[in-house]
Amino acid sequence: MDLVEHGGSATKRVPPWIVVAAAGIGVHAFNHLTVVVQDVWRFIAAPEAAGLNPGTIYHPISAVLYVWLATTVYSGRNWGRIAITVLLVFQAVGRYFVFMSYPSLEVRADLVTGWALSTVLACLLWIPMFSRHHFKARSTVA
């Protein structure tokens, strides 16, 4: 086991691709946050035209959820890796329906970029052998 000593306690070294994966999950969280900001901006600019839609609830919850899952993935929790994978699969399916509903280039470019990022994240979390070691059961070091 690859351990690093920090002031008397040993911690597991985090593989670089897990750091990149956690950052990528953070990018997804940031994207959800930007949608929230856009919704608030629209509400301020034209309150009569603003409305409540599923995204009004989905995006702020998702932003917080993604940040939390990024920390669990970074810390080596296997359930976090499984949860973010399942979430990314469901989000990929949802993106398909949004892709078909909104033909604008900007929306579709954002969706395709999200699909690509999700694919890279899944590969980083599941393919490298060292990633699997990062998510093995954690042993306590006295």
Disulfide bonds with the S-S distance in Angstrom:
none
